[in-house]
Amino acid sequence: MSFTKFFGGKKKEALPSTGDAIQKLRQTEEMLTKKQVFLEKKINQELKIAKEKGTKDKRAALNALKRKKRLEKQLQQIDGTLSTIEFQREALENANTNSEVLNTMTYAAKALKSAHKSLDVDQVHDMMDDISEQMELSNEIGEAISSPSQYDDVDEDDLLAELEELEQEELDEKLLDVGPSVSDRLPDVPSEVPQPQKSKKVVEDEDDMAELAAWAS
């Protein structure tokens, strides 16, 4: 039995993980934040007491101000402690993130190395050459299938001439279809010659002459 074991030597403590340390720091931050809120309320209460006792009980007002000063000092210390804890927590979070990223990159590098073990550069080149040959063959087959057959070999000039004839026929039909002639649209000539209308003055004179002739007879 060794001398250390006989006297009960201390066991080697396990190193804390970054996750556990971050969790403990957050719990401490929450506790100190609650303490802050409590101290701020107490400071406001002591200040209220000092104002109320200012003119009535000077001693009580001074004691209230002393308590307020002590509470403000505690609050200031908590503010500094929170800043230190926050800085330490952020450093641990960054270290934890960097560790996770490094582990992931290491794992990916091993996977990439394992994948390349089954690959050979010459085999890859041979495979790409085979693919190129098959693509060329496929293109040739496609061109042969899509090319027009000998039965569809029509002279394009003949088609253009036929199209011009059709256009000329349509133009001739439009020129012939001009509608009724101008003479057909003239109004009919009346069979009787219209008599000019007499004016009101002439009608009155004729009436007067007829009445005079009747009296004379």
N, CA, C and O of each residue as an XYZ file, in Angstrom:
868
protein
N       0.844     -1.189      0.000
C       0.000      0.000      0.000
C       0.880      1.239      0.000
O       1.850      1.321      0.753
N       0.539      2.203     -0.848
C       1.350      3.411     -0.960
C       1.107      4.342      0.205
O       0.093      4.244      0.897
N       2.051      5.254      0.416
C       1.951      6.217      1.505
C       0.748      7.135      1.329
O       0.103      7.515      2.306
N       0.444      7.496      0.069
C      -0.674      8.412     -0.195
C      -1.992      7.738      0.100
O      -2.885      8.348      0.687
N      -2.127      6.486     -0.298
C      -3.370      5.778     -0.046
C      -3.586      5.540      1.443
O      -4.716      5.588      1.929
N      -2.494      5.283      2.164
C      -2.600      5.002      3.603
C      -3.157      6.195      4.358
O      -3.994      6.034      5.246
N      -2.708      7.370      4.018
C      -3.164      8.586      4.688
C      -4.357      9.241      3.989
O      -4.744     10.362      4.321
N      -4.925      8.538      3.033
C      -6.138      9.075      2.378
C      -5.883     10.308      1.563
O      -6.457     11.363      1.833
N      -5.041     10.197      0.579
C      -4.753     11.331     -0.289
C      -5.973     11.774     -1.086
O      -6.880     10.980     -1.335
N      -5.991     13.001     -1.472
C      -7.133     13.570     -2.189
C      -7.236     12.976     -3.588
O      -6.231     12.781     -4.271
N      -8.480     12.691     -4.004
C      -8.716     12.212     -5.349
C      -8.687     13.385     -6.327
O      -9.028     14.515     -5.977
N      -8.284     13.100     -7.523
C      -8.217     14.133     -8.555
C      -9.631     14.489     -9.003
O     -10.387     13.633     -9.464
N      -9.969     15.754     -8.860
C     -11.314     16.200     -9.218
C     -11.462     16.288    -10.734
O     -10.543     16.678    -11.454
N     -12.664     15.908    -11.191
C     -12.961     15.998    -12.626
C     -13.130     17.457    -13.035
O     -13.752     18.252    -12.330
N     -12.578     17.777    -14.155
C     -12.677     19.157    -14.645
C     -14.112     19.457    -15.068
O     -14.750     18.642    -15.735
N     -14.617     20.625    -14.681
C     -16.004     20.960    -15.057
C     -16.087     21.238    -16.556
O     -15.143     21.736    -17.169
N     -17.226     20.907    -17.120
C     -17.455     21.196    -18.543
C     -17.856     22.662    -18.704
O     -18.324     23.310    -17.768
N     -17.656     23.153    -19.912
C     -18.025     24.553    -20.167
C     -19.530     24.755    -20.019
O     -19.972     25.811    -19.565
N     -20.329     23.737    -20.404
C     -21.782     23.865    -20.264
C     -22.212     24.015    -18.817
O     -23.069     24.842    -18.507
N     -21.614     23.207    -17.906
C     -21.951     23.313    -16.481
C     -21.531     24.665    -15.918
O     -22.263     25.286    -15.147
N     -20.351     25.107    -16.312
C     -19.868     26.394    -15.807
C     -20.761     27.545    -16.275
O     -21.056     28.461    -15.507
N     -21.186     27.493    -17.529
C     -22.075     28.544    -18.053
C     -23.400     28.538    -17.316
O     -23.941     29.598    -17.003
N     -23.931     27.345    -17.034
C     -25.201     27.247    -16.317
C     -25.088     27.831    -14.910
O     -25.990     28.539    -14.460
N     -23.992     27.542    -14.216
C     -23.802     28.070    -12.858
C     -23.659     29.596    -12.882
O     -24.170     30.290    -12.004
N     -22.966     30.097    -13.885
C     -22.814     31.548    -13.986
C     -24.164     32.220    -14.242
O     -24.434     33.289    -13.695
N     -24.994     31.617    -15.047
C     -26.316     32.188    -15.303
C     -27.172     32.189    -14.042
O     -27.895     33.148    -13.776
N     -27.087     31.122    -13.276
C     -27.837     31.067    -12.018
C     -27.366     32.157    -11.062
O     -28.173     32.793    -10.384
N     -26.052     32.367    -11.016
C     -25.516     33.432    -10.152
C     -25.970     34.801    -10.635
O     -26.275     35.676     -9.823
N     -26.018     34.994    -11.952
C     -26.502     36.267    -12.504
C     -27.953     36.527    -12.102
O     -28.309     37.643    -11.725
N     -28.782     35.493    -12.185
C     -30.185     35.645    -11.807
C     -30.322     36.020    -10.336
O     -31.129     36.879     -9.981
N     -29.526     35.370     -9.475
C     -29.585     35.664     -8.043
C     -29.158     37.099     -7.750
O     -29.797     37.798     -6.963
N     -28.076     37.529     -8.387
C     -27.596     38.902     -8.161
C     -28.555     39.936     -8.733
O     -28.700     41.023     -8.173
N     -29.212     39.609     -9.841
C     -30.187     40.537    -10.419
C     -31.372     40.734     -9.477
O     -31.866     41.850     -9.315
N     -31.821     39.652     -8.859
C     -32.902     39.770     -7.873
C     -32.448     40.610     -6.678
O     -33.209     41.415     -6.140
N     -31.195     40.404     -6.277
C     -30.646     41.204     -5.172
C     -30.616     42.679     -5.544
O     -30.899     43.538     -4.709
N     -30.283     42.970     -6.770
C     -30.295     44.358     -7.247
C     -31.670     44.988     -7.081
O     -31.798     46.086     -6.539
N     -32.693     44.291     -7.548
C     -34.059     44.812     -7.458
C     -34.435     45.066     -6.006
O     -35.051     46.085     -5.694
N     -34.069     44.143     -5.112
C     -34.383     44.299     -3.693
C     -33.692     45.528     -3.106
O     -34.310     46.305     -2.379
N     -32.401     45.700     -3.427
C     -31.659     46.847     -2.892
C     -32.207     48.169     -3.427
O     -32.262     49.157     -2.694
N     -32.605     48.195     -4.678
C     -33.166     49.432     -5.246
C     -34.461     49.818     -4.531
O     -34.700     50.998     -4.275
N     -35.295     48.828     -4.210
C     -36.522     49.123     -3.468
C     -36.200     49.646     -2.069
O     -36.834     50.589     -1.596
N     -35.199     49.025     -1.397
C     -34.825     49.473     -0.046
C     -34.263     50.892     -0.082
O     -34.535     51.693      0.812
N     -33.489     51.198     -1.102
C     -32.927     52.550     -1.223
C     -34.043     53.575     -1.388
O     -34.005     54.640     -0.772
N     -35.031     53.258     -2.212
C     -36.160     54.178     -2.394
C     -36.955     54.352     -1.094
O     -37.434     55.446     -0.796
N     -37.092     53.273     -0.329
C     -37.807     53.363      0.951
C     -37.056     54.261      1.937
O     -37.664     55.115      2.582
N     -35.729     54.072      2.056
C     -34.937     54.900      2.984
C     -34.953     56.366      2.561
O     -34.983     57.265      3.402
N     -34.934     56.597      1.248
C     -34.994     57.979      0.765
C     -36.338     58.601      1.091
O     -36.404     59.784      1.426
N     -37.398     57.836      1.001
C     -38.729     58.337      1.347
C     -38.823     58.672      2.827
O     -39.413     59.681      3.215
N     -38.220     57.792      3.663
C     -38.228     58.048      5.115
C     -37.455     59.318      5.430
O     -37.895     60.123      6.250
N     -36.314     59.506      4.792
C     -35.496     60.700      5.042
C     -36.254     61.966      4.677
O     -36.140     62.976      5.371
N     -37.022     61.925      3.600
C     -37.793     63.108      3.199
C     -38.924     63.387      4.191
O     -39.197     64.534      4.545
N     -39.567     62.315      4.624
C     -40.681     62.496      5.564
C     -40.217     62.991      6.936
O     -40.898     63.798      7.569
N     -39.046     62.502      7.401
C     -38.535     62.869      8.737
C     -37.641     64.092      8.701
O     -37.150     64.527      9.743
N     -37.424     64.647      7.537
C     -36.458     65.736      7.409
C     -36.740     66.907      8.329
O     -35.813     67.442      8.938
N     -37.966     67.312      8.444
C     -38.330     68.476      9.250
C     -38.848     68.095     10.626
O     -38.847     68.917     11.543
N     -39.291     66.850     10.776
C     -39.884     66.424     12.052
C     -38.853     65.769     12.969
O     -38.761     66.119     14.145
N     -38.082     64.825     12.441
C     -37.123     64.075     13.245
C     -35.815     63.994     12.469
O     -35.628     63.124     11.618
N     -34.922     64.914     12.781
C     -33.677     65.002     12.037
C     -32.819     63.762     12.232
O     -32.184     63.306     11.281
N     -32.782     63.196     13.451
C     -31.966     62.022     13.727
C     -32.442     60.833     12.892
O     -31.621     60.114     12.321
N     -33.733     60.620     12.815
C     -34.279     59.519     12.023
C     -33.983     59.718     10.534
O     -33.724     58.761      9.804
N     -34.026     60.971     10.104
C     -33.725     61.253      8.695
C     -32.268     60.953      8.381
O     -31.961     60.400      7.325
N     -31.359     61.317      9.298
C     -29.937     61.036      9.077
C     -29.658     59.532      9.060
O     -28.874     59.054      8.239
N     -30.301     58.784      9.969
C     -30.117     57.326      9.992
C     -30.614     56.686      8.685
O     -30.007     55.755      8.156
N     -31.720     57.211      8.194
C     -32.250     56.686      6.934
C     -31.280     56.942      5.783
O     -31.098     56.093      4.910
N     -30.663     58.119      5.792
C     -29.685     58.426      4.742
C     -28.434     57.553      4.863
O     -27.845     57.167      3.854
N     -28.026     57.240      6.114
C     -26.873     56.352      6.300
C     -27.164     54.954      5.750
O     -26.328     54.352      5.076
N     -28.357     54.454      6.049
C     -28.734     53.138      5.527
C     -28.784     53.143      3.992
O     -28.399     52.179      3.329
N     -29.270     54.261      3.464
C     -29.328     54.386      2.005
C     -27.929     54.331      1.393
O     -27.725     53.704      0.353
N     -26.963     54.993      2.045
C     -25.585     54.981      1.549
C     -25.005     53.564      1.572
O     -24.330     53.159      0.626
N     -25.262     52.809      2.646
C     -24.757     51.444      2.726
C     -25.384     50.560      1.633
O     -24.714     49.740      1.006
N     -26.686     50.759      1.436
C     -27.366     49.977      0.404
C     -26.850     50.328     -0.985
O     -26.702     49.449     -1.834
N     -26.577     51.596     -1.217
C     -26.035     52.009     -2.517
C     -24.647     51.414     -2.761
O     -24.301     51.069     -3.891
N     -23.852     51.296     -1.687
C     -22.534     50.692     -1.814
C     -22.651     49.209     -2.174
O     -21.908     48.704     -3.016
N     -23.595     48.520     -1.523
C     -23.826     47.113     -1.863
C     -24.292     46.961     -3.319
O     -23.873     46.052     -4.036
N     -25.167     47.878     -3.725
C     -25.674     47.827     -5.095
C     -24.547     48.050     -6.098
O     -24.506     47.418     -7.154
N     -23.628     48.963     -5.754
C     -22.496     49.225     -6.635
C     -21.593     47.995     -6.738
O     -21.095     47.677     -7.818
N     -21.382     47.304     -5.616
C     -20.559     46.100     -5.635
C     -21.220     45.000     -6.493
O     -20.544     44.287     -7.235
N     -22.532     44.883     -6.376
C     -23.240     43.873     -7.174
C     -23.142     44.192     -8.658
O     -22.994     43.293     -9.486
N     -23.226     45.482     -8.993
C     -23.081     45.874    -10.396
C     -21.723     45.441    -10.953
O     -21.640     44.918    -12.065
N     -20.661     45.664    -10.171
C     -19.335     45.257    -10.619
C     -19.215     43.746    -10.745
O     -18.618     43.236    -11.693
N     -19.796     43.030     -9.771
C     -19.742     41.560     -9.818
C     -20.487     41.026    -11.029
O     -20.021     40.093    -11.683
N     -21.635     41.606    -11.331
C     -22.414     41.173    -12.494
C     -21.649     41.396    -13.791
O     -21.704     40.571    -14.704
N     -20.937     42.514    -13.867
C     -20.154     42.791    -15.077
C     -19.057     41.741    -15.262
O     -18.816     41.275    -16.376
N     -18.387     41.371    -14.149
C     -17.331     40.359    -14.228
C     -17.900     39.000    -14.616
O     -17.326     38.300    -15.450
N     -19.030     38.624    -14.012
C     -19.643     37.330    -14.319
C     -20.115     37.290    -15.770
O     -19.956     36.278    -16.453
N     -20.695     38.394    -16.233
C     -21.159     38.441    -17.616
C     -20.001     38.285    -18.593
O     -20.115     37.577    -19.594
N     -18.883     38.949    -18.300
C     -17.695     38.832    -19.158
C     -17.189     37.391    -19.170
O     -16.847     36.862    -20.227
N     -17.139     36.748    -17.983
C     -16.662     35.373    -17.903
C     -17.602     34.406    -18.631
O     -17.156     33.473    -19.298
N     -18.906     34.646    -18.490
C     -19.873     33.776    -19.168
C     -19.740     33.895    -20.687
O     -19.753     32.885    -21.391
N     -19.614     35.110    -21.188
C     -19.462     35.293    -22.626
C     -18.190     34.623    -23.148
O     -18.185     34.047    -24.236
N     -17.094     34.704    -22.349
C     -15.847     34.059    -22.760
C     -16.032     32.542    -22.827
O     -15.545     31.898    -23.757
N     -16.734     31.971    -21.846
C     -16.987     30.537    -21.845
C     -17.885     30.129    -23.007
O     -17.662     29.093    -23.632
N     -18.902     30.942    -23.298
C     -19.795     30.633    -24.418
C     -19.028     30.662    -25.742
O     -19.247     29.808    -26.602
N     -18.135     31.635    -25.909
C     -17.326     31.693    -27.133
C     -16.396     30.485    -27.236
O     -16.227     29.908    -28.310
N     -15.785     30.104    -26.084
C     -14.904     28.943    -26.088
C     -15.680     27.670    -26.403
O     -15.197     26.798    -27.125
N     -16.897     27.574    -25.850
C     -17.727     26.404    -26.110
C     -18.124     26.330    -27.584
O     -18.119     25.255    -28.183
N     -18.468     27.486    -28.162
C     -18.819     27.532    -29.585
C     -17.633     27.139    -30.456
O     -17.778     26.369    -31.406
N     -16.458     27.674    -30.126
C     -15.259     27.339    -30.910
C     -14.942     25.847    -30.810
O     -14.528     25.224    -31.788
N     -15.139     25.284    -29.620
C     -14.886     23.855    -29.444
C     -15.840     23.013    -30.286
O     -15.426     22.043    -30.922
N     -17.120     23.389    -30.287
C     -18.102     22.661    -31.089
C     -17.789     22.765    -32.580
O     -17.898     21.783    -33.313
N     -17.400     23.960    -33.022
C     -17.062     24.150    -34.435
C     -15.851     23.307    -34.810
O     -15.828     22.676    -35.866
N     -14.832     23.300    -33.929
C     -13.627     22.524    -34.211
C     -13.938     21.033    -34.274
O     -13.434     20.328    -35.148
N     -14.767     20.551    -33.352
C     -15.144     19.132    -33.369
C     -15.891     18.771    -34.651
O     -15.664     17.716    -35.242
N     -16.779     19.659    -35.066
C     -17.538     19.401    -36.296
C     -16.630     19.379    -37.511
O     -16.773     18.521    -38.382
N     -15.691     20.323    -37.572
C     -14.767     20.369    -38.704
C     -13.859     19.141    -38.727
O     -13.556     18.613    -39.796
N     -13.426     18.687    -37.550
C     -12.595     17.485    -37.477
C     -13.366     16.262    -37.961
O     -12.840     15.426    -38.696
N     -14.626     16.177    -37.530
C     -15.475     15.048    -37.952
C     -15.688     15.067    -39.463
O     -15.632     14.026    -40.119
N     -15.933     16.258    -40.010
C     -16.142     16.382    -41.450
C     -14.873     16.037    -42.225
O     -14.943     15.421    -43.289
N     -13.717     16.430    -41.700
C     -12.454     16.116    -42.378
C     -12.216     14.607    -42.417
O     -11.750     14.073    -43.423
N     -12.538     13.927    -41.320
C     -12.385     12.476    -41.286
C     -13.336     11.803    -42.280
O     -12.965     10.846    -42.960
N     -14.571     12.318    -42.351
C     -15.534     11.750    -43.287
C     -15.083     11.959    -44.730
O     -15.238     11.070    -45.567
N     -14.524     13.135    -45.021
C     -14.047     13.414    -46.373
C     -12.869     12.511    -46.727
O     -12.779     12.010    -47.848
N     -11.971     12.306    -45.770
C     -10.829     11.423    -45.997
C     -11.287      9.997    -46.239
O     -10.747      9.304    -47.101
N     -12.280      9.558    -45.480
C     -12.807      8.209    -45.655
C     -13.471      8.046    -47.022
O     -13.350      6.997    -47.657
N     -14.174      9.091    -47.472
C     -14.833      9.035    -48.771
C     -13.831      8.967    -49.910
O     -14.093      8.312    -50.919
N     -12.695      9.624    -49.772
C     -11.688      9.652    -50.838
C     -10.874      8.362    -50.899
O     -10.181      8.108    -51.885
N     -10.957      7.559    -49.861
C     -10.202      6.308    -49.873
C     -10.671      5.381    -50.989
O      -9.864      4.678    -51.596
N     -11.957      5.380    -51.256
C     -12.514      4.481    -52.270
C     -12.478      5.072    -53.671
O     -12.974      4.455    -54.614
N     -11.902      6.247    -53.818
C     -11.838      6.899    -55.126
C     -10.412      6.901    -55.653
O      -9.446      7.043    -54.904
N     -10.313      6.735    -56.984
C      -9.016      6.783    -57.655
C      -9.099      7.808    -58.777
O     -10.065      7.834    -59.539
N      -8.085      8.642    -58.868
C      -8.116      9.724    -59.853
C      -8.215      9.179    -61.267
O      -8.960      9.716    -62.087
N      -7.472      8.116    -61.561
C      -7.517      7.536    -62.908
C      -8.899      6.973    -63.216
O      -9.400      7.102    -64.333
N      -9.507      6.347    -62.212
C     -10.857      5.823    -62.424
C     -11.855      6.943    -62.689
O     -12.767      6.794    -63.503
N     -11.678      8.052    -62.006
C     -12.577      9.194    -62.215
C     -12.419      9.730    -63.633
O     -13.412     10.043    -64.291
N     -11.168      9.839    -64.113
C     -10.942     10.326    -65.480
C     -11.556      9.372    -66.502
O     -12.192      9.805    -67.462
N     -11.362      8.072    -66.288
C     -11.941      7.081    -67.210
C     -13.469      7.181    -67.222
O     -14.099      7.099    -68.277
N     -14.050      7.360    -66.040
C     -15.508      7.472    -65.959
C     -16.003      8.715    -66.689
O     -17.025      8.662    -67.373
N     -15.287      9.839    -66.553
C     -15.691     11.070    -67.233
C     -15.553     10.924    -68.746
O     -16.364     11.463    -69.499
N     -14.525     10.193    -69.193
C     -14.384      9.953    -70.638
C     -15.553      9.120    -71.168
O     -16.080      9.393    -72.246
N     -15.952      8.108    -70.401
C     -17.093      7.280    -70.805
C     -18.367      8.115    -70.885
O     -19.167      7.968    -71.809
N     -18.539      8.983    -69.912
C     -19.731      9.840    -69.916
C     -19.730     10.752    -71.138
O     -20.773     10.945    -71.763
N     -18.575     11.313    -71.483
C     -18.492     12.203    -72.644
C     -18.828     11.451    -73.931
O     -19.543     11.965    -74.791
N     -18.298     10.214    -74.055
C     -18.595      9.422    -75.249
C     -20.080      9.110    -75.362
O     -20.659      9.187    -76.445
N     -20.693      8.758    -74.235
C     -22.114      8.442    -74.257
C     -22.953      9.680    -74.571
O     -23.975      9.576    -75.250
N     -22.535     10.840    -74.088
C     -23.263     12.080    -74.388
C     -23.169     12.406    -75.869
O     -24.163     12.813    -76.472
N     -21.987     12.236    -76.473
C     -21.830     12.487    -77.906
C     -22.704     11.537    -78.724
O     -23.354     11.941    -79.689
N     -22.706     10.258    -78.313
C     -23.539      9.287    -79.005
C     -25.017      9.644    -78.885
O     -25.772      9.523    -79.850
N     -25.420     10.079    -77.712
C     -26.813     10.468    -77.507
C     -27.188     11.658    -78.374
O     -28.287     11.698    -78.927
N     -26.285     12.633    -78.500
C     -26.553     13.801    -79.351
C     -26.685     13.400    -80.816
O     -27.551     13.907    -81.528
N     -25.822     12.487    -81.263
C     -25.901     12.039    -82.658
C     -27.217     11.318    -82.931
O     -27.839     11.508    -83.976
N     -27.628     10.489    -81.977
C     -28.902      9.796    -82.153
C     -30.056     10.787    -82.191
O     -30.968     10.645    -83.005
N     -30.024     11.791    -81.317
C     -31.085     12.794    -81.299
C     -31.152     13.590    -82.582
O     -32.240     13.872    -83.084
N     -29.985     13.960    -83.125
C     -29.967     14.702    -84.388
C     -30.496     13.854    -85.537
O     -31.209     14.347    -86.411
N     -30.131     12.546    -85.525
C     -30.610     11.671    -86.594
C     -32.119     11.506    -86.542
O     -32.779     11.450    -87.580
N     -32.668     11.428    -85.332
C     -34.114     11.257    -85.197
C     -34.862     12.524    -85.583
O     -35.911     12.454    -86.223
N     -34.334     13.677    -85.202
C     -35.043     14.947    -85.422
C     -34.820     15.540    -86.813
O     -35.510     16.493    -87.175
N     -33.887     15.016    -87.602
C     -33.633     15.582    -88.929
C     -34.796     15.270    -89.859
O     -35.352     14.175    -89.767
N     -35.199     16.184    -90.762
C     -36.333     15.952    -91.669
C     -36.040     14.827    -92.653
O     -34.921     14.695    -93.148
N     -37.042     14.033    -92.925
C     -36.883     12.915    -93.863
C     -36.937     13.416    -95.304
O     -37.254     14.579    -95.555
N     -36.615     12.501    -96.276
C     -36.594     12.888    -97.689
C     -37.992     13.186    -98.216
O     -38.144     13.910    -99.200
N     -39.016     12.630    -97.565
C     -40.387     12.892    -98.018
C     -40.823     14.320    -97.717
O     -41.756     14.834    -98.335
N     -40.153     14.950    -96.777
C     -40.505     16.327    -96.425
C     -39.624     17.346    -97.128
O     -39.605     18.518    -96.753
N     -38.886     16.897    -98.161
C     -37.960     17.796    -98.850
C     -38.751     18.636    -99.855
O     -38.920     18.215   -100.999
N     -39.230     19.791    -99.463
C     -40.036     20.683   -100.296
C     -39.246     21.957   -100.544
O     -38.580     22.485    -99.653
N     -39.341     22.443   -101.800
C     -38.631     23.658   -102.158
C     -39.317     24.856   -101.498
O     -40.518     25.062   -101.674
N     -38.577     25.616   -100.764
C     -39.142     26.759   -100.053
C     -39.576     27.852   -101.017
O     -40.531     28.571   -100.725
N     -38.902     28.003   -102.163
C     -39.286     29.016   -103.146
C     -40.682     28.738   -103.704
O     -41.460     29.662   -103.945
N     -40.989     27.454   -103.907
C     -42.331     27.102   -104.383
C     -43.394     27.496   -103.363
O     -44.470     27.978   -103.716
N     -43.065     27.277   -102.080
C     -44.028     27.633   -101.030
C     -44.242     29.143   -100.976
O     -45.367     29.598   -100.773
N     -43.175     29.927   -101.153
C     -43.304     31.384   -101.135
C     -44.125     31.867   -102.319
O     -44.932     32.786   -102.183
N     -43.923     31.252   -103.484
C     -44.689     31.651   -104.666
C     -46.171     31.357   -104.472
O     -47.023     32.169   -104.834
N     -46.474     30.211   -103.909
C     -47.880     29.860   -103.654
C     -48.501     30.828   -102.648
O     -49.661     31.217   -102.782
N     -47.720     31.209   -101.645
C     -48.226     32.159   -100.660
C     -48.505     33.513   -101.291
O     -49.493     34.154   -100.931
N     -47.671     33.973   -102.219
C     -47.902     35.249   -102.897
C     -49.178     35.184   -103.742
O     -49.925     36.160   -103.812
N     -49.430     34.039   -104.383
C     -50.651     33.897   -105.171
C     -51.891     34.000   -104.290
O     -52.880     34.632   -104.660
N     -51.824     33.370   -103.119
C     -52.965     33.436   -102.202
C     -53.197     34.865   -101.719
O     -54.342     35.304   -101.610
N     -52.149     35.572   -101.437
C     -52.287     36.962   -100.985
C     -52.869     37.830   -102.098
O     -53.695     38.703   -101.830
N     -52.446     37.600   -103.359
C     -52.964     38.384   -104.486
C     -54.447     38.109   -104.706
O     -55.215     39.029   -104.990
N     -54.855     36.836   -104.575
C     -56.277     36.500   -104.713
C     -57.110     37.202   -103.647
O     -58.189     37.720   -103.932
N     -56.604     37.213   -102.426
C     -57.345     37.881   -101.350
C     -57.457     39.375   -101.608
O     -58.493     39.972   -101.316
N     -56.385     40.006   -102.162
C     -56.411     41.438   -102.471
C     -57.399     41.736   -103.584
O     -58.097     42.749   -103.538
N     -57.468     40.847   -104.607
C     -58.414     41.058   -105.704
C     -59.847     40.982   -105.205
O     -60.700     41.762   -105.629
N     -60.112     40.042   -104.302
C     -61.471     39.917   -103.751
C     -61.868     41.165   -102.972
O     -63.018     41.601   -103.033
N     -60.919     41.739   -102.243
C     -61.229     42.953   -101.480
C     -61.519     44.126   -102.412
O     -62.398     44.936   -102.117
N     -60.780     44.238   -103.560
C     -61.006     45.339   -104.495
C     -62.351     45.207   -105.196
O     -62.998     46.220   -105.461
N     -62.796     43.980   -105.506
C     -64.092     43.774   -106.152
C     -65.242     44.033   -105.195
O     -66.313     44.475   -105.609
N     -65.026     43.765   -103.948
C     -66.102     43.912   -102.959
C     -66.066     45.326   -102.414
O     -65.698     45.545   -101.260
N     -66.467     46.330   -103.281
C     -66.421     47.739   -102.868
C     -67.783     48.237   -102.434
O     -67.871     49.390   -102.013
N     -68.895     47.430   -102.504
C     -70.218     47.866   -102.053
C     -71.033     48.431   -103.192
O     -70.552     48.413   -104.325
N     -72.229     48.931   -102.971
C     -73.132     49.474   -104.007
C     -72.557     50.716   -104.650
O     -71.763     51.431   -104.039
N     -72.983     50.992   -105.965
C     -72.491     52.162   -106.696
C     -73.100     53.427   -106.150
O     -74.066     53.408   -105.387
N     -72.489     54.560   -106.577
C     -72.964     55.857   -106.104
C     -74.357     56.149   -106.606
O     -75.165     56.735   -105.886
N     -74.665     55.734   -107.880
C     -75.990     56.024   -108.455
C     -77.085     55.309   -107.695
O     -78.213     55.795   -107.613
N     -76.743     54.109   -107.114
C     -77.761     53.364   -106.360
C     -78.129     54.054   -105.067
O     -79.209     53.840   -104.516
N     -77.231     54.875   -104.595
C     -77.485     55.519   -103.302
C     -78.161     56.877   -103.448
O     -78.441     57.507   -102.428
N     -78.466     57.410   -104.763
C     -79.114     58.706   -104.934
C     -80.592     58.609   -104.586
O     -81.186     57.550   -104.787
N     -81.211     59.667   -104.072
C     -82.642     59.641   -103.711
C     -83.527     59.629   -104.965
O     -83.110     60.104   -106.021
N     -84.717     59.098   -104.854
C     -85.671     59.022   -105.969
C     -86.181     60.410   -106.342
O     -86.351     61.270   -105.477
N     -86.432     60.630   -107.673
C     -86.954     61.921   -108.156
C     -88.468     61.940   -107.952
O     -89.132     60.983   -108.353
N     -89.048     62.981   -107.347
C     -90.512     63.030   -107.114
C     -91.266     63.099   -108.453
O     -90.777     63.703   -109.408
N     -92.432     62.494   -108.522
C     -93.253     62.460   -109.767
C     -93.987     63.771   -110.006
O     -94.276     64.099   -111.157
N     -94.292     64.519   -108.981
C     -94.998     65.792   -109.128
C     -94.079     66.933   -108.772
O     -93.200     66.817   -107.917
N     -94.311     68.058   -109.464
C     -93.513     69.243   -109.187
C     -94.056     69.904   -107.938
O     -95.248     70.208   -107.890
N     -93.279     70.129   -106.977
C     -93.792     70.748   -105.729
C     -94.178     72.189   -105.975
O     -93.454     72.936   -106.633
N     -95.330     72.576   -105.440
C     -95.819     73.938   -105.530
C     -95.217     74.774   -104.426
O     -95.106     74.322   -103.287
N     -94.826     75.992   -104.757
C     -94.253     76.857   -103.703
C     -95.335     77.276   -102.728
O     -96.454     77.572   -103.149
N     -95.058     77.308   -101.529
C     -95.998     77.698   -100.480
C     -96.173     79.214   -100.484
O     -95.223     79.982   -100.638
N     -97.432     79.603   -100.307
C     -97.734     81.034   -100.254
C     -97.438     81.572    -98.892
O     -97.563     80.890    -97.875
N     -97.038     82.827    -98.902
C     -96.776     83.461    -97.622
C     -98.096     83.875    -96.966
O     -99.132     83.951    -97.625
N     -98.043     84.131    -95.702
C     -99.222     84.509    -94.916
C     -99.859     85.800    -95.442
O    -101.082     85.940    -95.426
N     -99.032     86.740    -95.906
C     -99.541     88.014    -96.418
C    -100.351     87.816    -97.697
O    -101.405     88.429    -97.871
N     -99.840     86.931    -98.618
C    -100.548     86.678    -99.883
C    -101.876     86.012    -99.601
O    -102.871     86.339   -100.247
N    -101.922     85.095    -98.665
C    -103.187     84.413    -98.330
C    -104.204     85.419    -97.805
O    -105.375     85.337    -98.177
N    -103.818     86.343    -96.975
C    -104.754     87.338    -96.435
C    -105.300     88.244    -97.559
O    -106.486     88.576    -97.559
N    -104.431     88.645    -98.522
C    -104.884     89.500    -99.617
C    -105.908     88.777   -100.483
O    -106.890     89.380   -100.916
N    -105.687     87.501   -100.737
C    -106.627     86.736   -101.554
C    -107.974     86.625   -100.859
O    -109.018     86.705   -101.507
N    -107.958     86.446    -99.574
C    -109.229     86.383    -98.819
C    -109.996     87.727    -98.912
O    -111.217     87.747    -99.069
N    -109.267     88.815    -98.815
C    -109.919     90.117    -98.874
C    -110.542     90.357   -100.265
O    -111.657     90.872   -100.344
N    -109.849     89.996   -101.364
C    -110.363     90.168   -102.711
C    -111.610     89.322   -102.936
O    -112.551     89.766   -103.594
N    -111.622     88.098   -102.389
C    -112.797     87.240   -102.557
C    -113.982     87.843   -101.842
O    -115.104     87.808   -102.347
N    -113.742     88.389   -100.682
C    -114.868     89.006    -99.916
C    -115.372     90.246   -100.636
O    -116.578     90.492   -100.618
N    -114.508     91.049   -101.275
C    -114.925     92.245   -101.984
C    -115.741     91.867   -103.242
O    -116.723     92.522   -103.591
N    -115.304     90.818   -103.885
C    -116.055     90.395   -105.105
C    -117.417     89.901   -104.738
O    -118.376     90.140   -105.471
N    -117.536     89.222   -103.629
C    -118.872     88.744   -103.204
C    -119.774     89.905   -102.847
O    -120.975     89.801   -103.094
N    -119.298     90.993   -102.291
C    -120.118     92.144   -101.895
C    -120.554     92.916   -103.132
O    -121.671     93.426   -103.216
N    -119.597     92.986   -104.124
C    -119.918     93.750   -105.335
C    -120.982     93.073   -106.139
O    -121.770     93.752   -106.796
N    -121.040     91.797   -106.119
C    -122.050     91.074   -106.872
C    -123.375     91.104   -106.128
O    -124.363     90.545   -106.603
